[in-house]
Every structure is written in structure tokens, then in C-alpha cells.
Amino acid sequence: MSQERMTKRRYFVDLGQLTLEEHFESEERMTFTVVAGGSLVPDGYVETVAITAVEIRPDVFLISWKEESGATITHLEDFERGVVHSRITLPDGTPLALTGTIKPLD
């Protein structure tokens, strides 16, 4: 499988303290909407980012991006198992490791 799994699709990501919707507009571009940001980002925050995505194996992708705030994010998104592993470096350099679920919205 190729990146067709993501392109033009929307997903709900639940990382516990952080939930968001991802809309993969193309292989290089994603818009995310924060549903509940906990103390990390305001609820309802929306940003479009350039992404780098690589297929690790069928239905598993390594995706990374940098946000306007300076935060860097790397996700291992396993669509087959519905699991996402997120590694975030906040603008102040604080690292976070979150694991949760990913589900298609369409």
C-alpha cells in the first residue's frame, strides 16, 4: 500500500491528554485541528503543516512536521492496529512521548 491510505483522508487521534483531527490534504501537507489540547495547545487550534511521510510497511507510516510554535512532532501511525506513537519536542525543548489511538473519520 502507498500513501493513498492517508491522502485526502481524515483521522481522529486520541493521545489521552491531547486529541486532534488530522486531514491529509496531500502526501506533503496536513491540516490538524486540536479537539482537546490539555495544557499543550488551545482547544480548537488549527494549523496546516508541511509533512514528511514514509511508509514503514503496509499500513504503517512515519510522519513528521514542525509547527509554527517551533514544536517538532514525529508520529508512527499504525492504521492496521489503530495505534499511534507520538514524539513531541516542545518549543522550550521539553520532550513528550504519547501513545494512543487513530481512527478514520471518513
C-alpha positions as CSV (number, residue, x, y, z in Angstrom):
1,M,0.0,0.0,0.0
2,S,1.2,3.5,-0.7
3,Q,0.4,6.9,0.9
4,E,-3.1,6.6,-0.7
5,R,-4.0,5.3,2.8
6,M,-3.6,8.9,4.0
7,T,-4.1,11.3,1.1
8,K,-7.5,13.1,1.1
9,R,-8.4,11.3,4.3
10,R,-9.3,12.4,7.9
11,Y,-8.4,10.7,11.1
12,F,-9.2,11.2,14.8
13,V,-6.1,10.8,17.0
14,D,-6.6,10.3,20.8
15,L,-3.4,10.6,22.8
16,G,-5.0,10.9,26.2
17,Q,-4.2,14.5,27.2
18,L,-4.3,15.6,23.5
19,T,-6.9,14.8,20.9
20,L,-6.9,16.0,17.3
21,E,-8.3,15.5,13.9
22,E,-5.8,15.1,11.0
23,H,-6.7,15.9,7.4
24,F,-4.1,14.7,5.0
25,E,-4.6,17.0,2.0
26,S,-1.7,15.5,0.0
27,E,1.4,13.5,0.5
28,E,3.2,16.6,1.7
29,R,0.5,18.6,3.5
30,M,-1.7,18.1,6.5
31,T,-4.1,20.3,8.5
32,F,-4.7,19.4,12.1
33,T,-7.4,20.6,14.4
34,V,-7.0,20.3,18.2
35,V,-10.1,18.9,19.7
36,A,-8.8,18.9,23.3
37,G,-5.3,20.2,23.9
38,G,-5.0,19.7,27.6
39,S,-2.3,22.1,28.7
40,L,-0.3,21.7,25.5
41,V,-2.3,23.8,22.9
42,P,-5.6,25.6,22.9
43,D,-8.8,23.6,22.1
44,G,-9.9,24.4,18.5
45,Y,-6.4,25.4,17.3
46,V,-6.0,24.7,13.6
47,E,-2.7,24.7,11.6
48,T,-1.7,23.4,8.2
49,V,1.8,22.0,8.1
50,A,4.3,20.5,5.6
51,I,4.8,16.8,6.4
52,T,7.4,14.2,5.6
53,A,5.8,10.8,5.4
54,V,7.4,7.4,4.8
55,E,5.7,4.0,4.6
56,I,7.5,1.6,7.0
57,R,5.4,-1.4,6.0
58,P,1.8,-1.7,4.6
59,D,-0.5,0.5,6.8
60,V,2.3,1.9,9.0
61,F,3.7,5.4,8.4
62,L,6.3,7.5,10.0
63,I,5.2,11.2,9.7
64,S,7.0,14.3,10.9
65,W,6.4,18.0,10.9
66,K,7.3,21.3,12.5
67,E,4.7,23.7,13.8
68,E,4.6,27.5,13.8
69,S,5.3,27.4,17.5
70,G,8.6,25.6,16.8
71,A,7.4,22.3,18.2
72,T,8.5,19.3,16.3
73,I,6.4,16.2,16.0
74,T,7.0,12.6,14.8
75,H,4.2,10.1,14.6
76,L,4.4,6.4,13.9
77,E,0.8,5.8,12.7
78,D,-0.2,2.2,12.5
79,F,-3.5,2.2,10.6
80,E,-3.8,-1.6,10.7
81,R,-3.8,-1.8,14.5
82,G,-5.3,1.7,15.1
83,V,-2.3,2.8,17.2
84,V,-0.2,6.0,17.1
85,H,3.1,6.7,18.9
86,S,3.8,10.4,19.1
87,R,7.1,12.0,20.0
88,I,6.9,15.8,20.5
89,T,9.6,18.3,21.3
90,L,8.0,21.5,22.6
91,P,9.4,24.9,21.7
92,D,11.3,25.0,25.0
93,G,13.0,21.7,24.3
94,T,10.8,19.6,26.6
95,P,10.3,16.1,25.1
96,L,7.0,14.3,25.3
97,A,6.1,10.7,24.5
98,L,2.5,9.9,24.0
99,T,0.7,6.7,22.7
100,G,-2.9,6.4,21.7
101,T,-5.4,5.5,19.0
102,I,-6.1,6.6,15.5
103,K,-9.4,6.0,13.7
104,P,-10.7,7.0,10.3
105,L,-13.3,9.8,10.1
106,D,-14.4,9.1,6.5
